[in-house]
Amino acid sequence: MDPALEKEKAELAIEEKEVQTKEFFLSFPGKKRYFIFALLVLLIPAYFIAKYSVAAVYLHNYQKQAIIAHPAVFSSLPAQIIEAKALSISGDSYSAYAQIKNPNKDLIASKLDYAFHFLDSNGNDISPSPVSGSTYILAGEQKYILVPTIHLAQAPASVKVDIQDPQWKRRISIPNIIIKSGIPQFGDQTSPQGFYIDNTFTNESVYTLGQVKINAIVKDKTGNVIAVTQSVANTVSPNETREYKMFWPLPIAGKVQGYPQIILETNPFDPNNLK
C-alpha cells in the first residue's frame, strides 16, 4: 500500500477517536466530568507522546524507502592524461611528471590514486616498482602530478600513468583556503652545482594546514618542461609565512623562459588536513 495513503488513514482514525472521546466526556454529569477531566490531564501528555512517536517512525521509514527507491545517480567521465614524460637528471636518476585533467564540470574527486610506470621500447615496465601516490582534483581542473626522483637501470622510452578508480562526487562548497606565493628567486649555483629556486608562501586562510605541497615546473624558451621538483611543508598556521628552497642538480638557468611555475596545493577535502 502507498505509504502516504497509510498515513492519511491513520490520521483520520485519530481524528475520529478524538470526536468520540469529546462526545463521551460531555455525556457525564458535572462532577463526574471534572473528575474525568483531571484524569485526562494526566493521560494527555502520554497520548501526544504516543501520537508523535508514531508520526516520527512513519517519517523515518518513509524517508528510508524513498532513499532506497530513488538513489542518487550521475554519470562521470574518466580522468584524462594530457601528457606524461620522464626527465633525465644524471646517471641513473630521473624525474617525471604528468598533466591530468578532470573533464567533469560538476564532479570532484577528494581522493585520486595514481601510479607511474616507466617503460622500455617494448612496453615492459623497467621501474623496480610502480611509483604510486594520491592527490585530489577539482571540477574541470587540469593539474600536474610529479615524481621528483627515481632511479632506473636504463633510460625509459615512455611513461604510463594509471588513474585508479577515482570516487567522483558532487561538491557544493569547498573550504576557502588561500595560499599566496611570493616571487621566486632562481638561478644556477656552484656548490653544489645545479639550479635553485628560493621563495616563500603565506597561509592566508583561517585553518592550520597539515601539509602544503610546493610543486615547481620549469620550462625552456620553447615552452617545454625541462625540470620538475617538489617540496613539502607541514603544519602551517594561519597567516604564517614559510621559506623554502628547491634544487635541481643541473645548471639550466640559461635555458629558462620566465619564472618557474610554482603550484601550491593542500587537500581541502581531507578533514585531518584542516584544523
Buried (B, 14 or more C-beta within 10 A) or exposed (E): EEEEEEBEEBEEEEEEEEEEEEEEEEEEEEEEEEEBEEEEEEEEEEBEEEEEEEBEEBEEEBEEEEEEEEEEEEEBEEBEBEEBBBBEBEEEEBBBBBBBBBEBEEBBBBEBBBBBBBBBEEEEEBBEEBBEEEBBBBBEEEBBBBBBBBEBEEEBBEBBBEBEEBEBEEBEEEEEBEBEEBEBEBEBEEEEEBBBBEBBBBBBBEBBBBBBBBBBBBBBEEEEBBBBBBBEBEEBEEEBEBEBEBEBBBBBBEBBEEBBBBBBBBBBBBEEBBE
